Amino acid sequence: MPQYQLLTVPYNREAAVNYATYWAYRRNPRYYSFDDIGGDCTNFVSQCIFAGSGVMNFTPTFGWYYIDLNDRAPSWTGVIYLYRFLTENLGAGPYGEEAPLSSLKKGDVIQLRLKNRSEYNHTVLVTNPDPSGDPEKILIAAHDNDALCRPLATYQYDAVRGIRIRGVRYIERAGSARTEETAENTETTAE
């Protein structure tokens, strides 16, 4: 029986931001648009993250994947579920940690608890970070009031949290030539 192992590779931040730049004011027909049923913000950010990771996690209920409208993980479109997946994921797919705004990079995620709301309810993608963490200088891309290079400070929110994507894990059969080569390369490139 073949053995499998979990390998880590870098998250392609440029690919995530390039996707966000292209699709910020459009809807990719490969994905259902949730504009009329609760909002498309987390769906859009998941698409961006997937563009930068190339790996989904097909674990039922607790994974992160999209096949179609009726076959997707809650974390693909749900704000709190995306947070839980990214910060708790030990399996395949992107993984990260909650982080201050000052440590975010291009392609990272910000979630907002908009004014007068009881929980985090909006997800955006960082297109231009700011090392000081100044919301006036952090620019984002988003769906729901579609935006590209919008200053974070233009939102009215009561709470904000950053999610720093640290890398991407994928499963591959142990002993393959690609597995050995990738393992050597990831030792120096994974965050």
Beta strands, then each sheet from edge to edge (+ up, - down):
strand 1: 4-9
strand 2: 66-68
strand 3: 71-72
strand 4: 93-99
strand 5: 109-114
strand 6: 122-128
strand 7: 139-142
strand 8: 147-151
strand 9: 157-173
sheet 1: 1+ 9- 4+
sheet 2: 1+ 9- 5+ 6- 7+ 8-
sheet 3: 2+ 3-
end
